[in-house]
């Protein structure tokens, strides 16, 4: 059993959480008097949302990130299964093109 994030299946929940946190974009929040830079950060093995005040230069408390509930992996989320299905479709299309070419070539010659 694995944990699914978008179309990728991860073997452990920690790997799924790492991928989710690393995909988060940093953000700037600018108010009238302060400017704060938020970014995901891993502290002591746990992900949190770090904040750095650009106006005062201080670091603030690092609240935990709320991760989504990861669903369990299915055959549709397996990248290998998708690759194999694409390969089968590509082989079928290539075969149809070759048959059509041979049909036309043999029809013109004979």
Number of C-alpha atoms within 10 A of each C-alpha: 10 17 22 21 21 10 12 16 23 20 14 12 15 13 15 20 21 13 14 15 20 15 10 11 9 13 12 14 10 13 8 5 6 11 15 20 15 17 18 22 18 15 12 6 8 12 20 18 20 20 21 18 17 14 11 10 10 10 13 13 10 18 12 15 15 11 11 9 10 16 12 14 18 12 10 12 17 15 13 11 12 14 11 11 12 12 12 12 12 12 12 12 12 12 12 12 12 12 12 12 12 12 11 11 11 10 9 8 6 5
